């Protein structure tokens, strides 16, 4: 999965577990595409401080995913739903029931 998309999903799922300041800095740099210098000036911290905070946030978000696997499950379910949509257009009920059962098992 593309790194930017993965980082966005990780933040969407686990961002609330970061501190308010971490959330603000991470969101400005990673989602709003502010430069480290712009964020540093706005937050009254050094550019290196912003860089370190982003690195720590990414690590924390990745650790949450390693333990909880919520993004992995979400992506898997999303892929299965797409399969259901495709099969419902092309084939019959038996295959759709099988995929639906797998989705229910994942939930």
Phi, psi and omega per residue, in radians:
X1 nan 2.474 3.141
X2 -1.005 2.403 -3.039
X3 -1.027 -0.745 -3.113
X4 -1.119 -0.760 3.112
X5 -1.102 -0.744 3.130
X6 -1.096 -0.778 3.132
X7 -1.097 -0.649 3.103
X8 -1.144 -0.789 3.111
X9 -1.102 -0.761 3.119
X10 -1.028 -0.769 3.135
X11 -1.151 -0.722 3.121
X12 -1.050 -0.702 -3.098
X13 -1.425 -0.672 -2.973
X14 -2.090 -0.007 -3.066
X15 -0.985 -0.583 -3.140
X16 -1.138 -0.282 3.124
X17 -1.449 -0.188 3.066
X18 -1.460 2.816 3.062
X19 -1.196 2.860 3.130
X20 -1.021 -0.743 -3.136
X21 -1.149 -0.741 3.102
X22 -1.083 -0.755 3.122
X23 -1.031 -0.811 -3.102
X24 -1.100 -0.836 -3.124
X25 -1.128 -0.831 -3.116
X26 -1.043 -0.798 -3.107
X27 -1.116 -0.736 -3.135
X28 -1.127 -0.744 -3.094
X29 -1.361 -0.850 -2.988
X30 -1.470 -0.572 -3.053
X31 -1.875 -0.569 -3.120
X32 -1.732 -0.052 3.040
X33 1.077 0.613 3.017
X34 -1.329 2.642 3.079
X35 -1.339 2.803 3.096
X36 -1.048 -0.674 -3.137
X37 -1.132 -0.727 3.128
X38 -1.089 -0.785 -3.134
X39 -1.173 -0.727 3.140
X40 -1.033 -0.780 -3.134
X41 -1.137 -0.771 -3.126
X42 -1.143 -0.677 -3.064
X43 -1.604 -0.053 3.132
X44 1.058 0.762 3.036
X45 -2.324 2.976 -3.114
X46 -1.337 2.784 3.075
X47 -1.042 -0.718 3.109
X48 -1.104 -0.639 3.088
X49 -1.091 -0.701 3.090
X50 -1.134 -0.801 3.129
X51 -1.017 -0.816 3.139
X52 -1.108 -0.688 -3.140
X53 -1.147 -0.724 3.108
X54 -1.086 -0.768 3.134
X55 -1.082 -0.770 3.124
X56 -1.145 -0.687 3.123
X57 -1.115 -0.801 3.123
X58 -1.035 -0.759 -3.136
X59 -1.104 -0.779 3.136
X60 -1.076 -0.793 -3.136
X61 -1.090 -0.716 3.114
X62 -1.170 -0.617 3.091
X63 -1.193 -0.682 3.070
X64 -1.052 -0.769 3.140
X65 -1.135 -0.673 3.131
X66 -1.082 -0.544 -3.131
X67 -1.547 -0.657 -2.992
X68 -1.804 -0.470 3.093
X69 1.005 0.527 -3.123
X70 -1.213 -0.716 3.129
X71 -1.164 -0.754 3.115
X72 -1.001 -0.811 3.128
X73 -1.123 -0.738 3.133
X74 -1.038 -0.835 -3.128
X75 -1.108 -0.720 3.137
X76 -1.107 -0.796 3.126
X77 -1.128 -0.711 3.118
X78 -1.053 -0.759 3.101
X79 -1.096 -0.707 3.141
X80 -1.167 -0.665 3.098
X81 -1.120 -0.683 3.074
X82 -1.102 -0.661 3.067
X83 -1.083 -0.751 3.121
X84 -1.029 -0.802 -3.138
X85 -1.056 -0.776 -3.132
X86 -1.134 -0.831 -3.117
X87 -1.153 -0.613 -3.135
X88 -1.141 -0.485 3.083
X89 -1.405 -0.563 -2.978
X90 -1.756 -0.607 -2.937
X91 -2.188 -2.473 -3.039
X92 -2.144 -2.974 -2.982
X93 -1.238 -0.650 -3.050
X94 -1.026 -0.787 -3.138
X95 -1.190 -0.649 3.121
X96 -1.138 -0.731 3.111
X97 -1.071 -0.705 3.141
X98 -1.079 -0.818 3.141
X99 -1.170 -0.717 3.117
X100 -1.043 -0.694 3.096
X101 -1.086 -0.718 3.111
X102 -1.119 -0.681 3.106
X103 -1.098 -0.793 3.133
X104 -1.089 -0.666 3.092
X105 -1.104 -0.630 -3.139
X106 -1.226 -0.540 -3.118
X107 -1.383 nan nan
